[in-house]
Amino acid sequence: MTMQYTYNDKGKPIGVFIPISEWKKLKKKYKDLDAEEDGADDVPPSKEEIFNDIREGLKQIKLHQEGKIKLKTAQQLLDEL
């Protein structure tokens, strides 16, 4: 497989470029790669979506402070990724 790496100004690799023919082979072998290409992540959220997410987060903080819900730890959030 022929790959080209991109580096930051300190020489640390930050990305990989693979030819489309190689990408197609990988997609055939790993069917779940197609889900990554649906384009949903390419559209930035609207202002309204951002504000709704912030409002929801503030509601969760308030409920946590009132003892009504328990929030996840940072480690639990990372484990979900």
N, CA, C and O atoms as a Maestro MAE file, in Angstrom:
{
 s_m_m2io_version
 :::
 2.0.0
}

f_m_ct {
 s_m_title
 :::
 protein
 m_atom[324] {
  # First column is atom index #
  i_m_mmod_type
  r_m_x_coord
  r_m_y_coord
  r_m_z_coord
  i_m_residue_number
  s_m_chain_name
  s_m_pdb_residue_name
  s_m_pdb_atom_name
  i_m_atomic_number
  :::
  1 25 0.856 -1.171 0.000 1 A "MET " " N  " 7
  2 3 0.000 0.000 0.000 1 A "MET " " CA " 6
  3 2 0.903 1.235 0.000 1 A "MET " " C  " 6
  4 15 1.849 1.325 0.783 1 A "MET " " O  " 8
  5 25 0.604 2.164 -0.872 2 A "THR " " N  " 7
  6 3 1.378 3.395 -0.936 2 A "THR " " CA " 6
  7 2 0.627 4.499 -0.196 2 A "THR " " C  " 6
  8 15 -0.516 4.822 -0.522 2 A "THR " " O  " 8
  9 25 1.289 5.065 0.796 3 A "MET " " N  " 7
  10 3 0.675 6.114 1.600 3 A "MET " " CA " 6
  11 2 1.606 7.313 1.633 3 A "MET " " C  " 6
  12 15 2.825 7.182 1.522 3 A "MET " " O  " 8
  13 25 1.012 8.470 1.786 4 A "GLN " " N  " 7
  14 3 1.788 9.691 1.978 4 A "GLN " " CA " 6
  15 2 1.363 10.288 3.316 4 A "GLN " " C  " 6
  16 15 0.172 10.424 3.596 4 A "GLN " " O  " 8
  17 25 2.335 10.638 4.126 5 A "TYR " " N  " 7
  18 3 2.059 11.225 5.428 5 A "TYR " " CA " 6
  19 2 2.170 12.737 5.352 5 A "TYR " " C  " 6
  20 15 2.978 13.278 4.597 5 A "TYR " " O  " 8
  21 25 1.344 13.414 6.145 6 A "THR " " N  " 7
  22 3 1.474 14.855 6.296 6 A "THR " " CA " 6
  23 2 1.974 15.119 7.707 6 A "THR " " C  " 6
  24 15 1.618 14.404 8.644 6 A "THR " " O  " 8
  25 25 2.789 16.133 7.850 7 A "TYR " " N  " 7
  26 3 3.440 16.427 9.124 7 A "TYR " " CA " 6
  27 2 3.171 17.870 9.535 7 A "TYR " " C  " 6
  28 15 2.971 18.743 8.691 7 A "TYR " " O  " 8
  29 25 3.169 18.105 10.843 8 A "ASN " " N  " 7
  30 3 3.055 19.483 11.308 8 A "ASN " " CA " 6
  31 2 4.425 20.149 11.263 8 A "ASN " " C  " 6
  32 15 5.400 19.538 10.826 8 A "ASN " " O  " 8
  33 25 4.502 21.394 11.712 9 A "ASP " " N  " 7
  34 3 5.759 22.135 11.621 9 A "ASP " " CA " 6
  35 2 6.848 21.599 12.543 9 A "ASP " " C  " 6
  36 15 8.005 22.006 12.434 9 A "ASP " " O  " 8
  37 25 6.491 20.690 13.448 10 A "LYS " " N  " 7
  38 3 7.487 20.088 14.341 10 A "LYS " " CA " 6
  39 2 7.900 18.696 13.870 10 A "LYS " " C  " 6
  40 15 8.667 18.010 14.546 10 A "LYS " " O  " 8
  41 25 7.395 18.284 12.718 11 A "GLY " " N  " 7
  42 3 7.759 16.986 12.162 11 A "GLY " " CA " 6
  43 2 6.918 15.825 12.657 11 A "GLY " " C  " 6
  44 15 7.219 14.669 12.358 11 A "GLY " " O  " 8
  45 25 5.872 16.117 13.408 12 A "LYS " " N  " 7
  46 3 4.994 15.060 13.918 12 A "LYS " " CA " 6
  47 2 3.967 14.699 12.850 12 A "LYS " " C  " 6
  48 15 3.333 15.590 12.284 12 A "LYS " " O  " 8
  49 25 3.790 13.394 12.562 13 A "PRO " " N  " 7
  50 3 2.784 13.007 11.566 13 A "PRO " " CA " 6
  51 2 1.380 13.353 12.057 13 A "PRO " " C  " 6
  52 15 1.019 13.056 13.195 13 A "PRO " " O  " 8
  53 25 0.592 13.985 11.183 14 A "ILE " " N  " 7
  54 3 -0.762 14.393 11.569 14 A "ILE " " CA " 6
  55 2 -1.837 13.879 10.622 14 A "ILE " " C  " 6
  56 15 -3.026 14.063 10.885 14 A "ILE " " O  " 8
  57 25 -1.442 13.239 9.526 15 A "GLY " " N  " 7
  58 3 -2.438 12.740 8.592 15 A "GLY " " CA " 6
  59 2 -1.832 11.770 7.605 15 A "GLY " " C  " 6
  60 15 -0.615 11.675 7.452 15 A "GLY " " O  " 8
  61 25 -2.722 11.049 6.937 16 A "VAL " " N  " 7
  62 3 -2.286 10.058 5.951 16 A "VAL " " CA " 6
  63 2 -3.145 10.215 4.705 16 A "VAL " " C  " 6
  64 15 -4.363 10.366 4.793 16 A "VAL " " O  " 8
  65 25 -2.512 10.180 3.569 17 A "PHE " " N  " 7
  66 3 -3.200 10.197 2.288 17 A "PHE " " CA " 6
  67 2 -2.993 8.835 1.643 17 A "PHE " " C  " 6
  68 15 -1.867 8.347 1.550 17 A "PHE " " O  " 8
  69 25 -4.094 8.221 1.196 18 A "ILE " " N  " 7
  70 3 -3.975 6.961 0.459 18 A "ILE " " CA " 6
  71 2 -4.684 7.132 -0.879 18 A "ILE " " C  " 6
  72 15 -5.704 7.817 -0.952 18 A "ILE " " O  " 8
  73 25 -4.163 6.525 -1.927 19 A "PRO " " N  " 7
  74 3 -4.808 6.632 -3.236 19 A "PRO " " CA " 6
  75 2 -6.220 6.046 -3.207 19 A "PRO " " C  " 6
  76 15 -6.497 5.128 -2.435 19 A "PRO " " O  " 8
  77 25 -7.096 6.568 -4.035 20 A "ILE " " N  " 7
  78 3 -8.492 6.141 -4.069 20 A "ILE " " CA " 6
  79 2 -8.623 4.650 -4.378 20 A "ILE " " C  " 6
  80 15 -9.529 3.992 -3.867 20 A "ILE " " O  " 8
  81 25 -7.743 4.120 -5.195 21 A "SER " " N  " 7
  82 3 -7.812 2.687 -5.495 21 A "SER " " CA " 6
  83 2 -7.576 1.861 -4.227 21 A "SER " " C  " 6
  84 15 -8.225 0.835 -4.021 21 A "SER " " O  " 8
  85 25 -6.653 2.309 -3.387 22 A "GLU " " N  " 7
  86 3 -6.399 1.619 -2.116 22 A "GLU " " CA " 6
  87 2 -7.602 1.769 -1.191 22 A "GLU " " C  " 6
  88 15 -7.988 0.825 -0.502 22 A "GLU " " O  " 8
  89 25 -8.199 2.979 -1.183 23 A "TRP " " N  " 7
  90 3 -9.370 3.231 -0.343 23 A "TRP " " CA " 6
  91 2 -10.521 2.299 -0.727 23 A "TRP " " C  " 6
  92 15 -11.201 1.760 0.147 23 A "TRP " " O  " 8
  93 25 -10.740 2.107 -2.029 24 A "LYS " " N  " 7
  94 3 -11.811 1.224 -2.480 24 A "LYS " " CA " 6
  95 2 -11.573 -0.212 -2.033 24 A "LYS " " C  " 6
  96 15 -12.511 -0.914 -1.656 24 A "LYS " " O  " 8
  97 25 -10.320 -0.645 -2.075 25 A "LYS " " N  " 7
  98 3 -9.996 -1.998 -1.602 25 A "LYS " " CA " 6
  99 2 -10.281 -2.127 -0.116 25 A "LYS " " C  " 6
  100 15 -10.829 -3.134 0.330 25 A "LYS " " O  " 8
  101 25 -9.912 -1.112 0.647 26 A "LEU " " N  " 7
  102 3 -10.162 -1.142 2.089 26 A "LEU " " CA " 6
  103 2 -11.660 -1.158 2.383 26 A "LEU " " C  " 6
  104 15 -12.110 -1.862 3.287 26 A "LEU " " O  " 8
  105 25 -12.437 -0.377 1.615 27 A "LYS " " N  " 7
  106 3 -13.883 -0.349 1.825 27 A "LYS " " CA " 6
  107 2 -14.512 -1.703 1.539 27 A "LYS " " C  " 6
  108 15 -15.455 -2.104 2.221 27 A "LYS " " O  " 8
  109 25 -14.003 -2.406 0.545 28 A "LYS " " N  " 7
  110 3 -14.532 -3.743 0.259 28 A "LYS " " CA " 6
  111 2 -14.218 -4.700 1.396 28 A "LYS " " C  " 6
  112 15 -15.051 -5.521 1.779 28 A "LYS " " O  " 8
  113 25 -13.010 -4.588 1.931 29 A "LYS " " N  " 7
  114 3 -12.577 -5.498 2.993 29 A "LYS " " CA " 6
  115 2 -13.246 -5.165 4.328 29 A "LYS " " C  " 6
  116 15 -13.622 -6.065 5.078 29 A "LYS " " O  " 8
  117 25 -13.391 -3.892 4.617 30 A "TYR " " N  " 7
  118 3 -13.970 -3.441 5.881 30 A "TYR " " CA " 6
  119 2 -15.246 -2.662 5.586 30 A "TYR " " C  " 6
  120 15 -15.211 -1.452 5.367 30 A "TYR " " O  " 8
  121 25 -16.361 -3.361 5.582 31 A "LYS " " N  " 7
  122 3 -17.642 -2.787 5.175 31 A "LYS " " CA " 6
  123 2 -18.048 -1.575 6.016 31 A "LYS " " C  " 6
  124 15 -18.725 -0.681 5.508 31 A "LYS " " O  " 8
  125 25 -17.651 -1.524 7.290 32 A "ASP " " N  " 7
  126 3 -18.061 -0.423 8.145 32 A "ASP " " CA " 6
  127 2 -17.383 0.897 7.789 32 A "ASP " " C  " 6
  128 15 -17.766 1.935 8.328 32 A "ASP " " O  " 8
  129 25 -16.404 0.893 6.914 33 A "LEU " " N  " 7
  130 3 -15.787 2.143 6.472 33 A "LEU " " CA " 6
  131 2 -16.766 2.993 5.679 33 A "LEU " " C  " 6
  132 15 -16.652 4.219 5.676 33 A "LEU " " O  " 8
  133 25 -17.727 2.366 5.005 34 A "ASP " " N  " 7
  134 3 -18.730 3.119 4.247 34 A "ASP " " CA " 6
  135 2 -19.542 4.022 5.157 34 A "ASP " " C  " 6
  136 15 -19.941 5.112 4.747 34 A "ASP " " O  " 8
  137 25 -19.790 3.589 6.379 35 A "ALA " " N  " 7
  138 3 -20.559 4.402 7.313 35 A "ALA " " CA " 6
  139 2 -19.831 5.693 7.637 35 A "ALA " " C  " 6
  140 15 -20.469 6.708 7.916 35 A "ALA " " O  " 8
  141 25 -18.522 5.672 7.606 36 A "GLU " " N  " 7
  142 3 -17.733 6.863 7.876 36 A "GLU " " CA " 6
  143 2 -17.830 7.874 6.748 36 A "GLU " " C  " 6
  144 15 -17.526 9.049 6.953 36 A "GLU " " O  " 8
  145 25 -18.238 7.456 5.583 37 A "GLU " " N  " 7
  146 3 -18.223 8.308 4.412 37 A "GLU " " CA " 6
  147 2 -19.596 8.897 4.099 37 A "GLU " " C  " 6
  148 15 -19.799 9.434 3.011 37 A "GLU " " O  " 8
  149 25 -20.540 8.804 5.034 38 A "ASP " " N  " 7
  150 3 -21.889 9.263 4.735 38 A "ASP " " CA " 6
  151 2 -22.004 10.777 4.624 38 A "ASP " " C  " 6
  152 15 -23.020 11.281 4.146 38 A "ASP " " O  " 8
  153 25 -20.988 11.506 5.055 39 A "GLY " " N  " 7
  154 3 -20.985 12.951 4.901 39 A "GLY " " CA " 6
  155 2 -21.690 13.705 6.007 39 A "GLY " " C  " 6
  156 15 -21.679 14.936 6.002 39 A "GLY " " O  " 8
  157 25 -22.301 13.017 6.953 40 A "ALA " " N  " 7
  158 3 -23.024 13.695 8.019 40 A "ALA " " CA " 6
  159 2 -22.101 14.562 8.860 40 A "ALA " " C  " 6
  160 15 -22.526 15.599 9.369 40 A "ALA " " O  " 8
  161 25 -20.866 14.162 9.013 41 A "ASP " " N  " 7
  162 3 -19.932 14.928 9.818 41 A "ASP " " CA " 6
  163 2 -19.383 16.137 9.081 41 A "ASP " " C  " 6
  164 15 -18.732 16.982 9.695 41 A "ASP " " O  " 8
  165 25 -19.627 16.240 7.789 42 A "ASP " " N  " 7
  166 3 -19.082 17.330 7.006 42 A "ASP " " CA " 6
  167 2 -19.889 18.620 7.161 42 A "ASP " " C  " 6
  168 15 -19.400 19.697 6.820 42 A "ASP " " O  " 8
  169 25 -21.105 18.522 7.665 43 A "VAL " " N  " 7
  170 3 -21.974 19.688 7.782 43 A "VAL " " CA " 6
  171 2 -21.842 20.256 9.187 43 A "VAL " " C  " 6
  172 15 -22.143 19.567 10.162 43 A "VAL " " O  " 8
  173 25 -21.399 21.497 9.303 44 A "PRO " " N  " 7
  174 3 -21.272 22.078 10.644 44 A "PRO " " CA " 6
  175 2 -22.649 22.309 11.261 44 A "PRO " " C  " 6
  176 15 -23.617 22.556 10.542 44 A "PRO " " O  " 8
  177 25 -22.741 22.232 12.579 45 A "PRO " " N  " 7
  178 3 -24.038 22.456 13.215 45 A "PRO " " CA " 6
  179 2 -24.468 23.908 13.075 45 A "PRO " " C  " 6
  180 15 -23.639 24.815 12.989 45 A "PRO " " O  " 8
  181 25 -25.775 24.108 13.055 46 A "SER " " N  " 7
  182 3 -26.307 25.472 12.967 46 A "SER " " CA " 6
  183 2 -26.172 26.150 14.334 46 A "SER " " C  " 6
  184 15 -25.908 25.490 15.339 46 A "SER " " O  " 8
  185 25 -26.353 27.457 14.358 47 A "LYS " " N  " 7
  186 3 -26.297 28.188 15.632 47 A "LYS " " CA " 6
  187 2 -27.361 27.655 16.583 47 A "LYS " " C  " 6
  188 15 -27.120 27.495 17.779 47 A "LYS " " O  " 8
  189 25 -28.532 27.387 16.038 48 A "GLU " " N  " 7
  190 3 -29.632 26.884 16.873 48 A "GLU " " CA " 6
  191 2 -29.277 25.536 17.496 48 A "GLU " " C  " 6
  192 15 -29.565 25.295 18.668 48 A "GLU " " O  " 8
  193 25 -28.648 24.653 16.709 49 A "GLU " " N  " 7
  194 3 -28.231 23.352 17.245 49 A "GLU " " CA " 6
  195 2 -27.190 23.517 18.348 49 A "GLU " " C  " 6
  196 15 -27.231 22.821 19.363 49 A "GLU " " O  " 8
  197 25 -26.269 24.433 18.141 50 A "ILE " " N  " 7
  198 3 -25.244 24.691 19.163 50 A "ILE " " CA " 6
  199 2 -25.893 25.203 20.438 50 A "ILE " " C  " 6
  200 15 -25.591 24.721 21.530 50 A "ILE " " O  " 8
  201 25 -26.790 26.188 20.303 51 A "PHE " " N  " 7
  202 3 -27.461 26.733 21.477 51 A "PHE " " CA " 6
  203 2 -28.307 25.675 22.187 51 A "PHE " " C  " 6
  204 15 -28.345 25.638 23.417 51 A "PHE " " O  " 8
  205 25 -28.980 24.820 21.427 52 A "ASN " " N  " 7
  206 3 -29.767 23.748 22.037 52 A "ASN " " CA " 6
  207 2 -28.876 22.789 22.821 52 A "ASN " " C  " 6
  208 15 -29.242 22.349 23.911 52 A "ASN " " O  " 8
  209 25 -27.706 22.465 22.268 53 A "ASP " " N  " 7
  210 3 -26.773 21.586 22.966 53 A "ASP " " CA " 6
  211 2 -26.270 22.230 24.259 53 A "ASP " " C  " 6
  212 15 -26.135 21.557 25.281 53 A "ASP " " O  " 8
  213 25 -25.995 23.524 24.210 54 A "ILE " " N  " 7
  214 3 -25.538 24.238 25.417 54 A "ILE " " CA " 6
  215 2 -26.651 24.254 26.461 54 A "ILE " " C  " 6
  216 15 -26.405 24.008 27.641 54 A "ILE " " O  " 8
  217 25 -27.882 24.546 26.020 55 A "ARG " " N  " 7
  218 3 -29.028 24.543 26.951 55 A "ARG " " CA " 6
  219 2 -29.197 23.172 27.617 55 A "ARG " " C  " 6
  220 15 -29.426 23.076 28.822 55 A "ARG " " O  " 8
  221 25 -29.081 22.133 26.815 56 A "GLU " " N  " 7
  222 3 -29.223 20.774 27.351 56 A "GLU " " CA " 6
  223 2 -28.123 20.483 28.372 56 A "GLU " " C  " 6
  224 15 -28.380 19.881 29.414 56 A "GLU " " O  " 8
  225 25 -26.908 20.908 28.070 57 A "GLY " " N  " 7
  226 3 -25.806 20.714 29.006 57 A "GLY " " CA " 6
  227 2 -26.025 21.454 30.317 57 A "GLY " " C  " 6
  228 15 -25.746 20.926 31.393 57 A "GLY " " O  " 8
  229 25 -26.526 22.679 30.218 58 A "LEU " " N  " 7
  230 3 -26.799 23.454 31.436 58 A "LEU " " CA " 6
  231 2 -27.910 22.810 32.265 58 A "LEU " " C  " 6
  232 15 -27.858 22.822 33.495 58 A "LEU " " O  " 8
  233 25 -28.917 22.246 31.587 59 A "LYS " " N  " 7
  234 3 -29.982 21.540 32.307 59 A "LYS " " CA " 6
  235 2 -29.407 20.340 33.065 59 A "LYS " " C  " 6
  236 15 -29.773 20.082 34.211 59 A "LYS " " O  " 8
  237 25 -28.501 19.613 32.403 60 A "GLN " " N  " 7
  238 3 -27.894 18.451 33.055 60 A "GLN " " CA " 6
  239 2 -27.048 18.864 34.257 60 A "GLN " " C  " 6
  240 15 -27.046 18.177 35.278 60 A "GLN " " O  " 8
  241 25 -26.334 19.976 34.143 61 A "ILE " " N  " 7
  242 3 -25.541 20.464 35.277 61 A "ILE " " CA " 6
  243 2 -26.453 20.807 36.441 61 A "ILE " " C  " 6
  244 15 -26.160 20.458 37.585 61 A "ILE " " O  " 8
  245 25 -27.559 21.489 36.159 62 A "LYS " " N  " 7
  246 3 -28.503 21.861 37.213 62 A "LYS " " CA " 6
  247 2 -29.081 20.617 37.892 62 A "LYS " " C  " 6
  248 15 -29.163 20.552 39.118 62 A "LYS " " O  " 8
  249 25 -29.480 19.633 37.082 63 A "LEU " " N  " 7
  250 3 -30.013 18.394 37.658 63 A "LEU " " CA " 6
  251 2 -28.958 17.679 38.501 63 A "LEU " " C  " 6
  252 15 -29.284 17.105 39.540 63 A "LEU " " O  " 8
  253 25 -27.717 17.707 38.072 64 A "HIS " " N  " 7
  254 3 -26.632 17.085 38.840 64 A "HIS " " CA " 6
  255 2 -26.431 17.817 40.163 64 A "HIS " " C  " 6
  256 15 -26.265 17.181 41.204 64 A "HIS " " O  " 8
  257 25 -26.446 19.146 40.130 65 A "GLN " " N  " 7
  258 3 -26.278 19.922 41.353 65 A "GLN " " CA " 6
  259 2 -27.420 19.682 42.333 65 A "GLN " " C  " 6
  260 15 -27.226 19.753 43.546 65 A "GLN " " O  " 8
  261 25 -28.601 19.401 41.812 66 A "GLU " " N  " 7
  262 3 -29.759 19.101 42.659 66 A "GLU " " CA " 6
  263 2 -29.762 17.645 43.122 66 A "GLU " " C  " 6
  264 15 -30.633 17.239 43.891 66 A "GLU " " O  " 8
  265 25 -28.797 16.866 42.660 67 A "GLY " " N  " 7
  266 3 -28.701 15.460 43.060 67 A "GLY " " CA " 6
  267 2 -29.664 14.550 42.326 67 A "GLY " " C  " 6
  268 15 -29.889 13.421 42.760 67 A "GLY " " O  " 8
  269 25 -30.231 15.003 41.239 68 A "LYS " " N  " 7
  270 3 -31.227 14.213 40.510 68 A "LYS " " CA " 6
  271 2 -30.604 13.275 39.472 68 A "LYS " " C  " 6
  272 15 -31.199 12.254 39.128 68 A "LYS " " O  " 8
  273 25 -29.422 13.612 38.977 69 A "ILE " " N  " 7
  274 3 -28.730 12.725 38.044 69 A "ILE " " CA " 6
  275 2 -27.256 12.667 38.415 69 A "ILE " " C  " 6
  276 15 -26.736 13.549 39.097 69 A "ILE " " O  " 8
  277 25 -26.596 11.618 37.956 70 A "LYS " " N  " 7
  278 3 -25.162 11.488 38.146 70 A "LYS " " CA " 6
  279 2 -24.502 11.630 36.776 70 A "LYS " " C  " 6
  280 15 -24.898 10.973 35.813 70 A "LYS " " O  " 8
  281 25 -23.494 12.493 36.702 71 A "LEU " " N  " 7
  282 3 -22.802 12.718 35.444 71 A "LEU " " CA " 6
  283 2 -21.709 11.679 35.235 71 A "LEU " " C  " 6
  284 15 -21.219 11.078 36.191 71 A "LEU " " O  " 8
  285 25 -21.336 11.474 33.988 72 A "LYS " " N  " 7
  286 3 -20.257 10.539 33.652 72 A "LYS " " CA " 6
  287 2 -18.908 11.176 33.955 72 A "LYS " " C  " 6
  288 15 -18.752 12.395 33.877 72 A "LYS " " O  " 8
  289 25 -17.949 10.347 34.296 73 A "THR " " N  " 7
  290 3 -16.589 10.839 34.484 73 A "THR " " CA " 6
  291 2 -15.948 11.048 33.118 73 A "THR " " C  " 6
  292 15 -16.444 10.554 32.105 73 A "THR " " O  " 8
  293 25 -14.843 11.783 33.102 74 A "ALA " " N  " 7
  294 3 -14.114 11.990 31.855 74 A "ALA " " CA " 6
  295 2 -13.659 10.652 31.283 74 A "ALA " " C  " 6
  296 15 -13.680 10.454 30.068 74 A "ALA " " O  " 8
  297 25 -13.246 9.732 32.160 75 A "GLN " " N  " 7
  298 3 -12.798 8.423 31.692 75 A "GLN " " CA " 6
  299 2 -13.940 7.657 31.024 75 A "GLN " " C  " 6
  300 15 -13.722 6.986 30.015 75 A "GLN " " O  " 8
  301 25 -15.144 7.748 31.569 76 A "GLN " " N  " 7
  302 3 -16.293 7.076 30.955 76 A "GLN " " CA " 6
  303 2 -16.587 7.665 29.578 76 A "GLN " " C  " 6
  304 15 -16.924 6.931 28.649 76 A "GLN " " O  " 8
  305 25 -16.465 8.967 29.442 77 A "LEU " " N  " 7
  306 3 -16.681 9.588 28.126 77 A "LEU " " CA " 6
  307 2 -15.636 9.135 27.134 77 A "LEU " " C  " 6
  308 15 -15.958 8.850 25.981 77 A "LEU " " O  " 8
  309 25 -14.375 9.063 27.568 78 A "LEU " " N  " 7
  310 3 -13.312 8.602 26.676 78 A "LEU " " CA " 6
  311 2 -13.501 7.135 26.293 78 A "LEU " " C  " 6
  312 15 -13.220 6.740 25.161 78 A "LEU " " O  " 8
  313 25 -13.976 6.337 27.237 79 A "ASP " " N  " 7
  314 3 -14.205 4.917 26.961 79 A "ASP " " CA " 6
  315 2 -15.271 4.715 25.894 79 A "ASP " " C  " 6
  316 15 -15.242 3.718 25.172 79 A "ASP " " O  " 8
  317 25 -16.212 5.651 25.786 80 A "GLU " " N  " 7
  318 3 -17.261 5.548 24.778 80 A "GLU " " CA " 6
  319 2 -16.730 5.777 23.372 80 A "GLU " " C  " 6
  320 15 -17.317 5.308 22.397 80 A "GLU " " O  " 8
  321 25 -15.625 6.495 23.268 81 A "LEU " " N  " 7
  322 3 -15.045 6.753 21.945 81 A "LEU " " CA " 6
  323 2 -14.420 5.507 21.483 81 A "LEU " " C  " 6
  324 15 -13.860 5.467 20.388 81 A "LEU " " O  " 8
  :::
 }
 m_bond[323] {
  # First column is bond index #
  i_m_from
  i_m_to
  i_m_order
  :::
  1 1 2 1
  2 2 3 1
  3 3 4 2
  4 3 5 1
  5 5 6 1
  6 6 7 1
  7 7 8 2
  8 7 9 1
  9 9 10 1
  10 10 11 1
  11 11 12 2
  12 11 13 1
  13 13 14 1
  14 14 15 1
  15 15 16 2
  16 15 17 1
  17 17 18 1
  18 18 19 1
  19 19 20 2
  20 19 21 1
  21 21 22 1
  22 22 23 1
  23 23 24 2
  24 23 25 1
  25 25 26 1
  26 26 27 1
  27 27 28 2
  28 27 29 1
  29 29 30 1
  30 30 31 1
  31 31 32 2
  32 31 33 1
  33 33 34 1
  34 34 35 1
  35 35 36 2
  36 35 37 1
  37 37 38 1
  38 38 39 1
  39 39 40 2
  40 39 41 1
  41 41 42 1
  42 42 43 1
  43 43 44 2
  44 43 45 1
  45 45 46 1
  46 46 47 1
  47 47 48 2
  48 47 49 1
  49 49 50 1
  50 50 51 1
  51 51 52 2
  52 51 53 1
  53 53 54 1
  54 54 55 1
  55 55 56 2
  56 55 57 1
  57 57 58 1
  58 58 59 1
  59 59 60 2
  60 59 61 1
  61 61 62 1
  62 62 63 1
  63 63 64 2
  64 63 65 1
  65 65 66 1
  66 66 67 1
  67 67 68 2
  68 67 69 1
  69 69 70 1
  70 70 71 1
  71 71 72 2
  72 71 73 1
  73 73 74 1
  74 74 75 1
  75 75 76 2
  76 75 77 1
  77 77 78 1
  78 78 79 1
  79 79 80 2
  80 79 81 1
  81 81 82 1
  82 82 83 1
  83 83 84 2
  84 83 85 1
  85 85 86 1
  86 86 87 1
  87 87 88 2
  88 87 89 1
  89 89 90 1
  90 90 91 1
  91 91 92 2
  92 91 93 1
  93 93 94 1
  94 94 95 1
  95 95 96 2
  96 95 97 1
  97 97 98 1
  98 98 99 1
  99 99 100 2
  100 99 101 1
  101 101 102 1
  102 102 103 1
  103 103 104 2
  104 103 105 1
  105 105 106 1
  106 106 107 1
  107 107 108 2
  108 107 109 1
  109 109 110 1
  110 110 111 1
  111 111 112 2
  112 111 113 1
  113 113 114 1
  114 114 115 1
  115 115 116 2
  116 115 117 1
  117 117 118 1
  118 118 119 1
  119 119 120 2
  120 119 121 1
  121 121 122 1
  122 122 123 1
  123 123 124 2
  124 123 125 1
  125 125 126 1
  126 126 127 1
  127 127 128 2
  128 127 129 1
  129 129 130 1
  130 130 131 1
  131 131 132 2
  132 131 133 1
  133 133 134 1
  134 134 135 1
  135 135 136 2
  136 135 137 1
  137 137 138 1
  138 138 139 1
  139 139 140 2
  140 139 141 1
  141 141 142 1
  142 142 143 1
  143 143 144 2
  144 143 145 1
  145 145 146 1
  146 146 147 1
  147 147 148 2
  148 147 149 1
  149 149 150 1
  150 150 151 1
  151 151 152 2
  152 151 153 1
  153 153 154 1
  154 154 155 1
  155 155 156 2
  156 155 157 1
  157 157 158 1
  158 158 159 1
  159 159 160 2
  160 159 161 1
  161 161 162 1
  162 162 163 1
  163 163 164 2
  164 163 165 1
  165 165 166 1
  166 166 167 1
  167 167 168 2
  168 167 169 1
  169 169 170 1
  170 170 171 1
  171 171 172 2
  172 171 173 1
  173 173 174 1
  174 174 175 1
  175 175 176 2
  176 175 177 1
  177 177 178 1
  178 178 179 1
  179 179 180 2
  180 179 181 1
  181 181 182 1
  182 182 183 1
  183 183 184 2
  184 183 185 1
  185 185 186 1
  186 186 187 1
  187 187 188 2
  188 187 189 1
  189 189 190 1
  190 190 191 1
  191 191 192 2
  192 191 193 1
  193 193 194 1
  194 194 195 1
  195 195 196 2
  196 195 197 1
  197 197 198 1
  198 198 199 1
  199 199 200 2
  200 199 201 1
  201 201 202 1
  202 202 203 1
  203 203 204 2
  204 203 205 1
  205 205 206 1
  206 206 207 1
  207 207 208 2
  208 207 209 1
  209 209 210 1
  210 210 211 1
  211 211 212 2
  212 211 213 1
  213 213 214 1
  214 214 215 1
  215 215 216 2
  216 215 217 1
  217 217 218 1
  218 218 219 1
  219 219 220 2
  220 219 221 1
  221 221 222 1
  222 222 223 1
  223 223 224 2
  224 223 225 1
  225 225 226 1
  226 226 227 1
  227 227 228 2
  228 227 229 1
  229 229 230 1
  230 230 231 1
  231 231 232 2
  232 231 233 1
  233 233 234 1
  234 234 235 1
  235 235 236 2
  236 235 237 1
  237 237 238 1
  238 238 239 1
  239 239 240 2
  240 239 241 1
  241 241 242 1
  242 242 243 1
  243 243 244 2
  244 243 245 1
  245 245 246 1
  246 246 247 1
  247 247 248 2
  248 247 249 1
  249 249 250 1
  250 250 251 1
  251 251 252 2
  252 251 253 1
  253 253 254 1
  254 254 255 1
  255 255 256 2
  256 255 257 1
  257 257 258 1
  258 258 259 1
  259 259 260 2
  260 259 261 1
  261 261 262 1
  262 262 263 1
  263 263 264 2
  264 263 265 1
  265 265 266 1
  266 266 267 1
  267 267 268 2
  268 267 269 1
  269 269 270 1
  270 270 271 1
  271 271 272 2
  272 271 273 1
  273 273 274 1
  274 274 275 1
  275 275 276 2
  276 275 277 1
  277 277 278 1
  278 278 279 1
  279 279 280 2
  280 279 281 1
  281 281 282 1
  282 282 283 1
  283 283 284 2
  284 283 285 1
  285 285 286 1
  286 286 287 1
  287 287 288 2
  288 287 289 1
  289 289 290 1
  290 290 291 1
  291 291 292 2
  292 291 293 1
  293 293 294 1
  294 294 295 1
  295 295 296 2
  296 295 297 1
  297 297 298 1
  298 298 299 1
  299 299 300 2
  300 299 301 1
  301 301 302 1
  302 302 303 1
  303 303 304 2
  304 303 305 1
  305 305 306 1
  306 306 307 1
  307 307 308 2
  308 307 309 1
  309 309 310 1
  310 310 311 1
  311 311 312 2
  312 311 313 1
  313 313 314 1
  314 314 315 1
  315 315 316 2
  316 315 317 1
  317 317 318 1
  318 318 319 1
  319 319 320 2
  320 319 321 1
  321 321 322 1
  322 322 323 1
  323 323 324 2
  :::
 }
}
